Amino acid sequence: MGSRPVTVNDILDGHVGLDLECLDRVYLNAYVPNLQVGGQVVSFLTAHLGFPIPSPAIFDQIGGRFRRAVVRFARDNEIPVVGFGKGDRKIDVMGPYLEAAAAGGVSKVAAIGVAQEYARVFTATGRDDGKGGAPWFCFAKTDRRVTCYYFYLWDEDFGPAFVKVCCYFPYPMKIWVNGHEWAKRQAAKAGIAFTALSNGFATCTDPVALQAICDRLGPGVIRVFAERWWARLPLPLTDADRAAGYWWEVSMRQVEVSRTIVFDAPRHGRAFFEALIGDNLDLGRPDSVEILFGRKVTAATPGTFATRVITRGVDVTVNAYYKHSRIKQYLKDGRALRVETVVNDTADLGVKRRLEHLDVLQARARDVNRRLVDTERVGQGCVLASPAFERVARPTVQDGRRAPALRFGDPRVMALVGALTIGVNVVAGFTNRSLRAQVSALLGVDYTMGQASYDLRRLRLKGLIARLERSNTYVLTPDGIRVAVFYTKVHDRLLRPLLSADRPPAPLPVRQALRALDRAVDDYVNNARMAA
């Protein structure tokens, strides 16, 4: 007799030393709201700066002044200036400078990187009135290769960070900070002892206080960081520009929201991932246990919609893609499960882009991380008690409304629950439209809008799904996840193989046992002299 397989619940319930939610890498855009269209550029050059003709030559003057200011700033503060080559990984180039700055323990610019990169900037088109008058220009945005300065910083609050400033009008910026590094410094200031897990925490003497620190990191803290460095760095816009309303606003470009579950021994981390890959990733795909690549929801759904497993040596990363964003799982340093929702477009989670909405985005991304882990728990602990099975499999009446049965084994029901277990539906929700495409693919025939509406109604009345407020998106309830996984696993992993026990997909040991039983019965019949 073999030992019982290790399950996800075995690991999460018995071998977790620390479970922490925190912002990880935060990548921001900084832009000047009043310099986004051509008319605003003309107004800036004429009404604000006082030039009679809005000429693009003024851009060169401002850019030249900024470049000279950067040179003086580097010289006066003895800051290294480093040119980035093609293909250079910037953080690797700047790593030694950041380490040297960290040793000093005070906020400073560690080094300035210089690169030629494409940026969205204004270009001018000249025109005249044909009467020999003064030329006039109109302005439009285009991608152009320009000089960019990377100010790599060591910040007393955030640790390593950078501010990237484009040298050409309207001077867009990028800002990068790391939430875990910020949390480490706040924990040290609060007297909370911890051991680091590369970009994260391995152990902590006060997990509750540490989680409270992580919860404090929001838009206000990051805005203070930006203002602090804007006051110290050379910039192309001046105080006079700011007083006139020409200054940078910050929006979210890419935000990583993580959950780190640290196991008490490395072998438990490996056991978790073996259980995860072996038992969860094929749900909703009854014809294959392989990971699907590039499967689209519908022709109208933008971006990638897929689940991928990437293996590098012994390291495995699971990526579930949804539109522009993704959910990523991997073993961190061999002893922790890192779950990250990487948001590349805040609209994917129904959130506006400006930094002030970071708290809402973080809350929704944490929900995504939680739903993914909860789904993996349910995937190996989904047995339904008899009353629950009867409630789903038989017609019921809820608040005076009849809820038709979801009969186990019915092809349409099995395709429906199979589609519901697709990972992205669990973590990001689904609509009538996206569900129709998935059920049609699993069912092999068209699944109409009317059928989908009927099924969504009975799923809702059974308490298996809930509709998000002010949207057409549905999410699975905990009971819904349990029912969908139970139906799918019983049908695809038990009944289908056993009903074809003399051939694949039945497991080889079952087929061998059946052949041995056939031979034993034949021998018994022959010995009884009853053969035909």
N, C-alpha and C positions, 0 to 999 in steps of 0.2 A: 504494500500500500504506500503510495506517495504522500508526502506531506501536503497540507492544504496550501494552495498558492497564496503568496503575499498579496494583499489588496491595498488599494489606495487608502481606505479607511483604517486599516491596521497601522499604516505609517502616520497618517495625520492625527489619529487619536492617541497614539502611544509614544511617539518619538519626536515631538516637536519641542525645541528649546526656546524659540523666539518666532513670533508671527508679527510682522511690522508692515504697515502701509505708509508709503512716502512718495512724494514727487521725486522723480529721478532727473534725467536731463531735460532742461527747459530751453528751447531755442525760440527766440523772439524776433519779430520784425519791428523796426522803429522807422516811422515815416512821418512826413509833415502833412497833416490833413489839408492845409490851405495851399498846398503846392502839388495838386494831383491832376489838374487839367490845364490846358493851354491858356485859358483866360486868366487863371490865377497866377500863372507865370508872368504874363504881361503886367498884371496889377502889382506884383512883387517888384518887378524891375522899374516900373514907372512911378506908380503912386507911392510905393514904400521907399525905394532906393533913390528916386528922383531923377532917373535917366530919361531924357526926352524920347529916345528910341529904344525899344526893348530888344537889344542886340544879344545874340549868343556869345559875343566877345566878353560880355560881363561874366558869363560862367567861367571862362578861363581866368579872369582876374580873381574871382573868389576862390577857385580851385588852386591857383598859384599861391595865393596868400595862405591857404590851409596847408599846402605842402611845405612851405617855408616854416610855418609854425610847428609842424611835426618835427622837422629837422632840428630846430632850436630846442624843442622840448626834449628830444632824445639826447642832444649834446649837453644841455644844462643839467640833466639828471643822470647822465652816464648810462643810458639805456641802450642795449644792443639792438641794432636794426638788422633783420634777417630777411633775405629774399627767398621766397618759396619757389622751388622749381616745379616743373610739370610732373605730376604724379606723386609729389611729396604728400605724406600724411602729416598734416600740420601739427597735430598734438604730439607726434613723435619728435618732430623737429624742435618743438618748443618745450618738450619735457624737461631737459636738463636746466633750462632757464627758470622754469617754474619751481623745480626742486631747490635751486639755489635761492630763489626768492622766499620759498616757504621756510627755509632755515633761518631767515632773519626774523620771522614772526610778525612782521608789520605789513600793512597794505602797501603795495607798490606795483608799478608796471614792470613785469619781469623782462619783457622784450617786445619789440614792434616788428611784426611780419609785414612784408610787402608782396602783393600778388597782383597779377593782371587777370581780371575775371569779368565775365559778362554780368551786367546789371541793367535794370530797367530804369533808363534815364531819359531826359528830354533832349530831343534834337530839333533844330530849327529849319524852316523852309523860308527862304527870302522871297519877297514879292515887291513890286512897285506899281505906282498908278499909271505908268506909261507917259507921264508928263514931266519927267525929270525931277520929281519931288524926292523927299527923303525915303529911303527903303523902309520896308516894314517886314516883320517876321511873324510867322505862326509856329506854334510849338505842339509837338506830339511825342508821346512816349514810345521808345523802342529799346530793344536789347542791344547793348553796345559794350565792347571790351574796354574796361577802364581800370585805373589804378585803385586798389583797395588797401587800406591799412588795417591790420589786425593788432589791436592792443591786448596782448596777453597779460592778464592781471593775476596777482595773488592778493586776495581780499581776506581781511581778518574774519569776516562773517561767512563768506561763501567758499573760501579756498580758491582753487583754480577757476578762472573764468576768462571770457574775452568779449571785447566790443569791437566790431568790425565797422569801419566807416568808409563809404564810397566817396571818391574824390570829385565826382561829377554831379551836377544838379539833377534832382533835388536832394542829393546826399542821403540816400537810404542807408540804414544801419541794420546790423544783426547783433544780437546779444545772446550769449550762452552762459548758463549757470547750471549747477548741479545740486539738486535738493538734498541728496544724501550727504554730500560734503558740508552743506550748510548745517544739517542736523548734527553731524559730528561735532562741529565747533560749538553749537549751542549746548549740546550735552556736556562737553568739557567745561564750559562756563558754569553750568548748573551743578557741577560736581558729580555727574553720573558716570560711573566707570563703565567702560565697554571695550570690547575687542573688535577690530575692524575685519570685515570680510570684503577685501578689495573695495569696490564701490558699494559699501553697505555696512551692515552690522552682523557680527557672528554671535556675540553674547552681550548681555547688558544687565547691570545690577538692579535696574528699575524700569522694566518694560513699559509700565503704564505711563510713567513720566516721559519716557522716550517717545511713545506714540503721541502724547500731548504736544511735544515739541514739533514732531512732524506735521501735526494738524495745524500748527500756527503758520506754516509757510504758505503765504498767499500773495495776492497781487500787491498789497501794501508793502510787504517786505522787499519784493523784487523791484517795485517802483523806487523805493529808497535807495537800493543798490544802484539803479540807473542814474538817479539824480546825483548821487555822491560822485560817481565817476564822470558824469558830464561836467561837473564843476571842476574836475582836476585835469581832464584831457583837453588837448587842442581840438577845436571843432570848427567846421566851416561856417556855421551860423553864430551870430553874436548875441549879446544881451539885448541890444537894440532890436534885433530881429525877433527875439522872444517876446519882448514887450509889445511888439506890433502883432503878435499872434502867430508868428512863424517859428514853430518848435516841434519837436518830435513827439508823436504819440506811439504807444507800444501795443502791439497785437501778437497773438500766439501763432507761431509758425509750426512748431512741432513740440508736443508735450508728452513725456513718458511718465505714466503713473504706475507705480510698482507695488507689488506685495511680495515680501520675502519671507519664506517659511524655512527656518533653519532647523535641520534635523540634529538629533543628539549624537549621531555617528554617521560618517560618510556612507557606510553600506546601506543605511536606510534611504538615503537620497537616491542611490542607484536602484534599489528595490522599488521605490516609488515610480521612477521613470519607466522601468520595465513593465510595471503594472499598468501605467498610463497608456503606453504605446500598444501593449497587447490587448487592452480591453476597451478602449474608448474611441480611438480614432476612426474605426470602421463603422460606427453607428450611423444609421441613416443611409448606408450604402450597401445594401444586402447582397449585391452581386460581386463584391470585392472586399478584401481586407487590406488592400493597398491604399496609400494616401493619394487622393485625387489632386491633379495639378490643373489649375486654370479653369475650373468649372464656373461658368457664368450663371447668374440667376435668371436674367432675361437679357434680351438684346439691348434694352434701354438702361440697364443698370451700369453706372460708370465705375471705372476702376476694376480691380481684381477681386474675385470672389472665390477663394480656394483655401485649402488646408495643405500645408507642406511640412514634411519632416526633413531637416538638414542634418547630416551626420558628418562630422569632421573628426576622424580618429575615433576616440571613445566618447566624444562630446556630441550630444543630440540637442537640437533646438526644434521646437514645434511652433509653427507660425500659422495662425488663422487670420486670413485677410478679409477685410470688409471695406468696400469702396476704397478710400484713400488711406485707411488706417489698418491696424493689425493688432492681434493679441499674440504675445510671444511668451513661450515657456522654455526654460532651460535649467540645467543644474549649474549653480554658481559655486565655483571652487570645489566642486565635488560633494558639497554637504548641505546645500540649500536649494530649495525650489524658488526660482524667481519667475513671477508672473508679471508681465508688463503690458499694459494697453498703451500703444504708441499712436497718438492722435496726430495725423498729418493735415487734417482738415476738421476744424471744430464743428462744422456743419454736419459731419457724420454722426455726431452725438447730439445734434440739435442745439448747439451752443454758439453764441456770437464770438467773433474773433478777438475783440479787444481784451487787454489784460485784466480789466476789471471783472471779467466773467470767469476767471481761472478757478475760483472756488466751486462754481457750478460744474465746470468741466471735470475737475478733480473728483467730485462726488459721483458723477456719472461713470467716470472711468473706473473708480473703485468698485462700483456696482458690477461693471463688466468683469473685473477680476474675480469678484466674489461669485458671480454666477458661473463662471468657468470652473472654479474649484468645486462649487456645489454640484455641478453637473457631473464632474468626475467622481465625486463621492457617490452620487446616486447610481452612476454606471456600474458600481460594484456592490450596491446595497439596495436593490430596487424591487425586492419581493413585495407583492401587494397582499395585504390581509384580505380575507374573503369578503368582508363588507365593502371594502374599497373597490374590489374587482367587480362585484355585483352592481355597485352604483354606476360604474362606467359602462359595463357590458349589457346593462338592461335599461329600458326606458324609465325615466324618472320625471317627477314634476317638481320644478323649482320656482317658488314664488308665483304659483298658479300657471306657470308656463311649462309645457311638455318638452323635455329634453330627450331626443331620440337616442337610442343605444349606439355605442361604438363597439360593434361586435368583433371579437377577436377572430382573426382568420379571413374576414372580408377583405378582398383585394384592395378596395378603395381605402378602407380604414388602415390597412397595413402600410400602404403607400403614404397616407397622411401622417401617421405617427413616425414613419421612417424619415419623412422630410422634416418633421419637427425636431428630430434629434441631430440634425446637421448642426455642427458646433456654432456657426455664426448666427443661426436662428435663436439658439439658446442665449447667447451673450449680447446680441445686438437687436433682437426682435425681428419681426417679419410683417409683411403686409399681405393683403389679398393677392396682389399681383405677383410678388416674389414667391409666395407659397404655390400659386398655380403652376409656375414653371417647374418647381421642384417636384411636385406631386405628379405632374404629367410625365416627367422623365422617369420616375420610379414606377409609375403605373403602366407606361407604354402606350397610353391613349390620351386624347385630349381631356383636360380637366377644366371645366368651364367656370366662368365667374360665378354663375348661379350655384354650382356645386360647392365652390369654395366658400361662398357666403353662408350656405346651409351648414357646412361643416364648422365654420368659425362660430356660428351661433350655438351649435350643440357643444362645442369645446368650451365656450364661455359659460353656458348654463351648467355644465358639469364641473365648473370651477378649475378647469385645466389651463385656461389662458386668461389674461386680463388685457384690456385695451388701455394704452397710455393716454393720459389726459390731453385733449386738444390735438390729437394726431390719429392717423390711420394705421399706427403700428401696434402690434400685439406682442406680448411677452408671455413665456410659459411661467406658470406658478410652480412652486415646489411639487405639488401633486401632479401637475402636468408633465414635468420632467420625469417623475417616477413612472407614471403610466406609459409615456412614450418609450422610455428605455426598456421597461418591462415587456411591453408588447413586442418591441423590435428584437430584443435578445431572445425571448422564448421562441418566437417564430423562426428567426434566422439562424440561431445557434443550436437549438434543440430539435424543433419539429421538422424543419426542412431537411437537415442531415439524416434524422432517424427515419423519415418517410421514404428516403432513398438509400436505405442502409446497405444495399448491395452494390452501390456505385458512388462515385463522388457526387456531391460534396460530403458524404459521410466520412468521418475520420477513418484512416487506415486500420487502426485497431478494431473498430466496430466491424468493418468489412471482413477482416481476417477472422474475427470471432464468429460472424455469420457463416462464413465458409466452413469453419470447423464444426459448427452446429449442424449444417447441412450434411457434412460427411458422417457425423455421429448418428444422425437420424437415418440416413441411408443404410449405414451398417446395421443399425438396430432392426430396420425393416427386413434387410436381407437375412439376418440371423433368425428372424421369426418366420422365414420362408413365406413372406407375403408380398414379395416384389412382383410387379406386373409381368 
